[in-house]
Amino acid sequence: MENGAAQSVIVAIDGPSGTGKSSTSKAVAAQLGLSYLDTGAQYRAITWWMVANGIDIEDPTAIAAVAGKPEIVSGTDPENPTITVDGTDVAAPIRTQEVTSKVSAVSAVPEVRARITELQRSIAAAAEKGIVVEGRDIGTTVLPDADLKIFLTASAEARAARRSGELAGADVNATREALIKRDAADSSRKTSPLAKADDAVEVDTTELTLAQVIECVVTLVEEKRAGK
């Protein structure tokens, strides 16, 4: 029989927002007994800290100078993922429009990416049973040796509709424009852009229900585990 060590698997799930990345990653981790890490929440957390401390978001040098200051701690239970900054629970405040509108600018600063990437690698290394890590550069930059890399995609229309469903009172067209703008910013940045790893499995979620996406990813992980 397989022992615990043999089942340990690191899964990287990348893709733009609105593809069902978070819902899928959490559900897959919960179903398979793995840890879970939302790397976007960490970038949101450091952005929240910058805003709260009055750092000029337009000034990469100012951001770089304080990138090492906030202490960010991520709880990796997929049933109850948590995130704190300097001991403060920031799960709700990091989802505000103010933080959302600034996260790309903060994330583009190399010192911020270096700091958060190091944090992500240490969390993945410490996950005894394995972990599902979701983000935009996990398979390419953060965990290039992940056992399984998945890249979720969906049409801009489908993604905007999903995000509008998540954001109360959001206008679908405005959401779509914001998503396209964010994709462009994340895909064109010099440091760790949003990109599909050469060895990633692409899953187009446009026509799939969340349950179907979860089932597809669980199957891929189980096949990878069996093949080890």
Salt bridges, closest charged atoms under 4 A:
ASP38 OD2 - ARG95 NH2 3.03
ASP137 OD2 - ARG113 NH2 3.18
ASP147 OD1 - LYS228 NZ 3.53
GLU157 OE2 - ARG176 NE 2.88
GLU166 OE1 - ARG163 NE 3.13
GLU177 OE2 - ARG176 NH1 3.57
ASP183 OD2 - ARG159 NH2 2.80
ASP186 OD2 - ARG136 NE 2.61
ASP186 OD2 - ARG182 NE 3.21
ASP186 OD1 - ARG189 NH1 3.33
ASP199 OD1 - LYS149 NZ 3.09
GLU202 OE1 - LYS196 NZ 3.92
